[in-house]
Amino acid sequence: MDTDVLVVGAGPTGLMLANQLARRGVRALILDRHPGPSLETRALGVQARTLEIYAHLGIVERALELGKRATGANMWAQGRRAARLPLGDIGRGLSPYPFLLILGQDDNERLLGEALRDRGTAIAWNTELVGLAQEPDRVIARLKQPDGTMREVSAAWVAGCDGARSAVRELNGIAFHGAPYEHVFFVADTQMTGPMVPDELNIYLWREGFHLFFPMRGTDHWRVVGIVPPALRGHEDLTLDALMPSIRQEAGSGLSLQGCSWFSTYRIHHRRAERFRDRRCFLLGDAAHIHSPVGAQGMNTGLQDAYNLGWKLALVVSGGARAALLDSYEIERIPVAQRLLRTTDQGFSLVVSDSRLAGLFRTRVAPRLLALAMRLERVQRLAFRTISQTGIAYPTSPLSQTLPGLPDAAPRAGDRFPWLRLTFSADGPAEDVFGRLDDTRFTLIVIGQPVPPGGVPGLGDLLRTLVVPSGPANDRELTRARIPRPAFYLLRPDGHVGLAGTRLEGAALARYVSERL
Ligand SMILES: Cc1cc2nc3c(=O)[nH]c(=O)nc-3n(C[C@H](O)[C@H](O)[C@H](O)COP(=O)(O)OP(=O)(O)OC[C@H]3O[C@@H](n4cnc5c(N)ncnc54)[C@H](O)[C@@H]3O)c2cc1C
């Protein structure tokens, strides 16, 4: 076997997967048909869940330094600022990163690429996957090399992180159901001055659509996104200059364009692969699902796919788990993609619908309604959990087991374990629980009870145990998270709860491990 895992595609998804594999000592080959990293900004929003993962990868500080925190979104209608939604830290208490970070995809790829290089893995650029043959114990991949010659590589597993036109998906004959939206989008990275509130999102809602101004790094740098107005649809070689009158119409005549470093128009599709796996091949990121950019979810969802599959592949390759563990990848991630397509479709229809009623709703009702709703803490928290991807859970996964006795309101199997500040010794300081998790291992969190002796058979070195002693500070924090005492949580390496219950019994843990790994 030439390699354990062949990662096809060095976009954000492939880079995340290769990093997760490298950290766990898995032999992986990552290749990309392009000559080098993409220089296009494309995605701009980095969600809290991604930042939590970046912390484990050791790149969060750099990402925070390079990016800008989104502090608010201003909604403009008919030339006036109709509402402002405060976004500063709407996820306070829910994540160490309670905000949306604005950081371009190119910067994300650079940080992930540097982390990969530091772990000793080089990307094979200019190398294209052109053929695949699946055998019972391996996949033979046919690669076109930089000099045009062909080479065959055998791999135990193949990860298709090769984007919307995925060769891995097509070579396996997996259908990509869905359709293009009828609207054509434009995107422009500009230098502009105007009425926009600096450093914040500015959303111009108009009867026939919307424009969105995203603040970028540097002074007066804005990413402008919108749909091409009906009068300009179908025009070949459309330029930003041609669009400026319609942008000015909504954003005001005070808008002045000083420069544009990137302009592109594109049609968005909403599609999902019928399956995310064919025997030894997996699909992740845009290869598995594409949708409208509403909600800044695309890049982040690909990164989460990779985080979900990475630890499972590593465990199977090292012999620490049976191959059946890999079945849980699509069982867990297809519902996430389905929900994403549904919600982004609904959001998108609302912002682009040509109907008069939708236009009125967009310009008159939506800004006020949203501003009012976002004053409610419950709405803020729900919005944060949904958009930040910290609320993603796998309750029906075969890896999720909640034992009887745990109250309904407590975190349950499948949930991402909540972010808490706890003390781990009687007079110790309160610590960030996520800082204590090692995401290359399972973590057993034992609350208000002694740890049974002997560890967990089958996990050995792969298990870390954190004991949470009773005390007023811990009790307050656990009550906030609705965690009863006693309780225990066995966390998977990706921070999701595998097994949860009240009274900890060694036999239940041992059974969980022997049946599921
Ligand atoms: C104009 C534009 C704006 C966008 N804006 C946003 C946004 O605001 N927010 C958001 O979340 N998302 C946005 N997206 C989507 C986001 O860019 C994608 O979700 C993200 O790039 C997906 O990452 P990926 O790694 O899965 O795929 P990609 O980034 O597409 O990477 C796939 C890689 O695979 C390589 N590859 C393909 N085929 C082969 C092959 N046969 N052999 C070898 N290599 C191959 C490609 O060269 C590429 O480098 C935008 C996309 C576009 C096009």
The ligand as an ORCA input file, in Angstrom:
! r2SCAN-3c Opt
* xyz 0 1
  C     -17.349     33.135     -5.484
  C     -17.561     32.298     -4.274
  C     -17.910     32.902     -3.078
  C     -18.131     32.124     -1.952
  N     -18.470     32.734     -0.777
  C     -18.665     31.985      0.336
  C     -18.981     32.573      1.598
  O     -19.103     33.792      1.697
  N     -19.139     31.766      2.678
  C     -18.972     30.394      2.594
  O     -19.066     29.693      3.622
  N     -18.690     29.805      1.432
  C     -18.531     30.567      0.305
  N     -18.210     29.968     -0.856
  C     -18.106     28.517     -0.851
  C     -16.753     28.065     -0.306
  O     -15.758     28.690     -1.069
  C     -16.698     26.545     -0.403
  O     -17.729     25.999      0.414
  C     -15.348     25.981      0.030
  O     -14.333     26.373     -0.870
  C     -15.392     24.449      0.055
  O     -14.120     23.945      0.305
  P     -13.679     22.538     -0.274
  O     -12.300     22.338      0.241
  O     -14.717     21.519      0.076
  O     -13.700     22.679     -1.856
  P     -12.792     23.634     -2.778
  O     -12.427     24.879     -2.066
  O     -13.527     23.750     -4.061
  O     -11.458     22.806     -2.993
  C     -11.414     21.673     -3.812
  C      -9.986     21.474     -4.289
  O      -9.932     20.245     -4.995
  C      -9.114     20.407     -6.138
  N      -9.516     19.387     -7.129
  C     -10.674     19.305     -7.795
  N     -10.683     18.223     -8.601
  C      -9.488     17.610     -8.436
  C      -8.898     16.446     -8.990
  N      -9.544     15.679     -9.871
  N      -7.630     16.112     -8.611
  C      -6.958     16.868     -7.715
  N      -7.477     17.982     -7.155
  C      -8.727     18.347     -7.503
  C      -9.356     21.829     -6.592
  O      -8.268     22.311     -7.345
  C      -9.528     22.558     -5.262
  O      -8.317     23.129     -4.800
  C     -18.003     30.709     -2.009
  C     -17.648     30.108     -3.216
  C     -17.435     30.889     -4.351
  C     -17.070     30.209     -5.642
*
